[in-house]
Amino acid sequence: MPSHPLTARHRARPLLARLCPASLGLSSALLAAVSVGLPGPASAASGAPAPAPPSIEQLVIQLLQRRPELVREALDELQRREQAAQTRQQGLALAAAAKALYDSSDATVLGNPLGDVTLVEFIDYHCGYCKRLAPAIETLIQRDSQLRVLVKHLPILGPESIAAAQLALSAGQGAAAQQLHKALLSANAIDAASLQAISRQFGLQPVDVVAVNRQLGEVRVLSERLGIQGTPALIVGDVMFRGAVGTEELAAAIAAARRARTAAAAAAAAARRPTPAAHAATTGGSRASSSPLGGLARSDRSGAPLNAALSTESSP
């Protein structure tokens, strides 16, 4: 038995709601098209059967032909949602990996080791973009005395990259390690001969391959957890930059991370501060315990316990 036109119209609404989310701005337009396209009930006087309603697909096609800009709006909304979801997932991944991310034992430390904001940089000494990024990092360090930079070594471009990272880690921490890092970044070539020359220049001992390879393995695992597949990759606060980035963009991210840190510290201090009600309860309790009748172990001037004197006075 054919469906009544009103029944078809009502049946179209939940279907359109599934096909076209309201947030894309399509549902209302499509439902309006359905309402216009579907005929009303047959006239009782004429008794003529109602014509078959157009299909949902036909209505969608007609609507998009009239308003093709809806396609662009839908794609823009889809991109916005995907980026928001990616940002949320990235924030969760960074929070989960925070301990390993800010551990300096497998990194070269630049800037202020006790700085209040940390920039983490994953690099490969064979990477041209990493080399071009080095002046920006140095500028940020010179401008911001409270910036700590952790260089995580992620050699992915061949054996020479691995050898250079091993050499950098073998220098440990301190001024000599920082100068070695700069020498490796500024070297015209990263090959066996240049690495040997740099090693002699800094008077380095033979590399403890087992120890440094363990550190490199930890960085590789960390990069996989964070979805880092290339260099450079930089992290400031809850923001990750993939590829080369400008000095001012990094400076803005550092400033935002510092503001977030300050706000978090203020919120923590406020949470530790007692509320007025709690303060009143505490001071009220103190006054009660200091009243003459509050302590049962107190004595009167004769030296007899006060509670015993009270008991004697109240007896017949």
C-alpha positions in Angstrom: 0.0 0.0 0.0 1.5 3.4 -1.0 2.7 5.6 1.8 0.7 8.7 2.7 2.7 11.9 1.7 2.7 13.1 5.3 4.1 9.8 6.4 6.9 10.1 3.9 7.7 13.6 5.0 8.0 12.6 8.6 10.1 9.6 7.7 12.5 11.8 5.7 13.4 13.9 8.7 15.4 11.4 10.8 17.1 10.1 7.7 18.2 13.6 6.8 19.4 14.2 10.3 21.7 11.2 10.0 22.9 12.1 6.5 23.5 15.8 7.1 24.5 16.9 10.7 22.9 20.1 11.8 26.3 21.6 12.5 27.2 21.5 8.8 24.2 23.8 8.1 22.6 21.2 5.8 19.8 19.6 7.7 17.6 22.7 7.9 18.1 23.4 4.2 17.4 19.8 3.2 14.4 19.5 5.4 13.0 22.7 4.0 13.5 21.2 0.5 11.8 18.0 1.6 8.9 20.1 2.9 8.6 22.0 -0.3 9.1 18.9 -2.6 6.7 16.6 -0.9 3.1 17.1 -1.7 0.4 17.6 0.8 -2.5 15.1 1.4 -4.9 14.3 -1.5 -8.0 16.4 -1.6 -10.9 14.5 0.0 -13.3 16.2 -2.5 -11.5 15.1 -5.6 -10.4 11.8 -4.3 -7.4 11.9 -6.7 -4.3 9.9 -5.5 -1.3 11.9 -4.4 1.7 11.9 -6.8 4.7 9.9 -5.7 7.1 12.1 -3.6 10.6 12.8 -5.0 13.3 10.6 -3.4 15.7 12.0 -0.8 18.6 11.7 -3.3 16.7 13.8 -5.8 16.0 16.5 -3.2 19.7 16.6 -2.1 20.8 16.9 -5.7 18.4 19.7 -6.4 19.4 21.5 -3.2 23.1 21.3 -4.0 22.5 22.5 -7.5 20.7 25.5 -6.2 23.2 26.1 -3.3 26.6 24.6 -4.3 28.4 26.7 -1.6 27.0 24.1 0.9 29.6 21.7 -0.3 32.5 24.1 0.5 31.0 24.8 3.9 30.6 21.1 4.7 34.3 20.5 3.7 35.5 23.4 5.7 33.6 22.1 8.7 35.0 18.6 8.2 38.5 20.0 8.1 37.9 22.0 11.3 36.6 19.0 13.1 39.6 16.8 12.0 42.1 19.5 13.1 40.3 19.8 16.5 40.4 16.1 16.9 44.1 15.9 16.0 44.9 18.7 18.4 43.0 16.9 21.2 44.8 13.6 20.5 48.2 15.4 20.3 47.6 17.1 23.7 46.7 13.7 25.3 49.9 12.1 23.8 52.1 15.0 25.0 50.6 14.8 28.5 51.1 11.0 28.6 54.7 11.3 27.5 55.6 14.3 29.6 58.1 12.4 31.9 60.1 11.1 29.0 59.7 14.3 27.0 61.3 16.6 29.6 63.9 14.1 30.8 67.3 15.6 30.0 69.4 12.5 30.4 69.0 11.5 26.7 69.3 15.1 25.4 71.7 17.9 24.8 70.7 20.8 27.1 70.9 24.4 25.7 69.9 27.7 27.3 69.1 27.8 31.0 69.0 24.3 32.5 66.6 25.6 35.2 64.4 27.7 32.9 60.7 27.9 33.5 59.7 27.0 29.9 61.2 24.1 28.0 61.4 23.8 24.2 62.0 20.2 23.0 63.6 19.8 19.6 64.0 16.5 17.7 66.8 16.8 15.2 69.1 14.9 12.9 72.5 16.5 12.2 72.2 15.5 8.6 68.9 17.3 8.2 69.2 20.6 6.2 66.1 22.0 7.8 67.5 21.4 11.3 70.6 23.3 10.3 68.6 26.2 9.0 66.5 26.3 12.2 69.6 26.5 14.5 70.0 30.4 14.2 66.3 30.8 15.3 66.9 28.6 18.4 70.0 30.5 19.3 68.1 33.8 18.9 65.4 32.6 21.3 68.0 31.5 23.8 69.7 34.9 23.7 66.4 36.8 24.0 64.9 34.6 26.8 67.1 33.9 29.8 64.5 31.6 31.3 64.3 29.3 28.2 65.5 25.7 28.5 66.1 23.8 25.2 66.3 20.0 25.1 67.8 18.6 21.9 66.5 15.1 21.4 68.6 13.2 18.9 66.6 11.3 16.3 69.1 10.1 13.6 66.9 8.9 10.7 69.0 9.8 7.7 71.6 7.1 7.7 74.7 5.8 9.5 76.4 9.2 9.5 73.5 10.7 11.4 73.7 7.9 14.0 77.5 8.4 14.4 76.9 12.2 14.8 74.2 11.7 17.5 76.4 9.2 19.3 79.2 11.8 19.3 76.9 14.5 20.7 75.6 12.3 23.5 79.1 11.1 24.5 79.9 14.7 25.4 77.4 14.7 28.2 76.1 18.0 29.5 77.6 21.5 30.0 79.3 24.1 27.9 81.5 21.7 26.0 78.5 19.6 24.9 76.7 22.8 23.7 79.7 23.9 21.7 80.0 20.4 20.2 76.3 20.6 19.2 76.9 23.8 17.4 79.9 22.5 15.6 77.9 19.5 14.4 75.1 21.7 13.1 77.5 24.0 11.3 79.7 21.3 9.8 79.7 21.4 6.0 79.6 17.6 5.9 78.6 14.8 8.3 80.9 11.9 7.4 83.5 9.8 9.1 86.4 12.2 8.4 84.5 15.3 9.7 83.3 13.5 12.8 86.8 12.3 13.6 88.1 15.9 13.2 85.4 17.3 15.5 86.1 14.5 18.0 89.8 15.4 18.1 89.0 19.1 18.3 87.0 18.6 21.5 89.2 16.0 22.9 86.4 13.4 23.3 87.0 9.9 24.6 85.9 6.9 22.6 82.1 6.6 22.4 80.4 4.2 24.8 78.2 2.8 22.0 76.1 0.6 24.3 75.1 3.5 26.6 74.4 6.1 23.8 72.5 3.6 21.7 70.3 2.9 24.7 69.6 6.7 24.9 68.9 6.9 21.2 66.5 4.0 21.5 64.6 5.8 24.2 64.3 8.8 22.0 63.1 6.7 19.0 60.4 5.1 21.2 59.3 8.6 22.4 59.1 9.9 18.8 56.9 6.9 17.8 54.6 7.6 20.8 54.2 11.2 19.6 53.8 10.3 15.9 57.0 12.1 14.9 58.3 10.8 11.6 60.7 13.5 10.5 62.9 16.2 11.7 62.9 18.9 12.9 60.0 18.5 15.3 59.5 21.0 18.1 57.3 21.0 21.2 56.5 23.9 23.4 53.8 23.4 26.1 51.0 21.6 24.4 51.9 22.7 20.9 53.9 20.6 18.4 55.5 22.1 15.2 56.5 19.7 12.5 59.1 21.0 10.2 60.9 24.3 10.1 59.1 27.2 11.9 59.8 30.9 12.3 61.4 32.6 15.3 58.4 34.7 16.1 56.0 31.8 15.9 58.1 29.9 18.4 58.4 33.0 20.6 54.6 33.3 20.7 54.3 29.6 21.7 56.9 30.1 24.5 55.0 33.1 25.8 51.7 31.2 25.8 53.3 28.3 27.6 54.7 30.7 30.2 51.3 32.2 30.7 49.7 28.8 31.1 52.3 27.8 33.7 51.7 31.0 35.7 48.0 30.5 35.6 48.3 26.9 36.7 50.6 28.0 39.6 48.1 30.6 40.7 45.2 28.1 40.6 47.2 25.7 42.7 48.0 28.4 45.2 44.3 29.4 45.4 43.3 25.8 45.9 45.7 25.5 48.9 44.3 28.7 50.5 41.6 28.0 53.2 38.1 29.2 52.4 36.5 31.8 54.8 34.2 29.1 56.2 37.1 26.7 56.9 39.0 29.6 58.5 36.1 30.5 60.7 35.6 26.9 61.8 39.3 26.6 62.6 39.5 29.8 64.6 36.2 29.0 66.4 37.6 25.6 67.4 40.7 27.3 68.8 38.7 29.7 70.9 36.5 26.9 72.3 39.5 24.9 73.3 41.1 27.9 75.1 38.0 28.7 77.2 38.3 28.0 81.0 35.9 25.1 80.8 37.3 23.7 77.6 40.2 21.7 79.0 39.4 19.1 81.6 43.0 18.9 82.7 43.2 22.5 83.7 43.7 23.3 87.5 42.3 26.0 89.7 44.6 28.3 91.8 44.7 25.8 94.6 46.3 23.3 92.3 43.3 20.9 92.4 42.0 19.8 89.0 39.3 22.2 87.8 36.9 19.4 86.9 37.2 18.0 90.4 36.5 21.4 91.9 33.4 21.7 89.7 32.2 18.3 90.7 32.6 19.2 94.4 30.7 22.5 94.1 27.8 20.9 92.3 27.4 18.1 94.9 24.7 18.5 97.6 
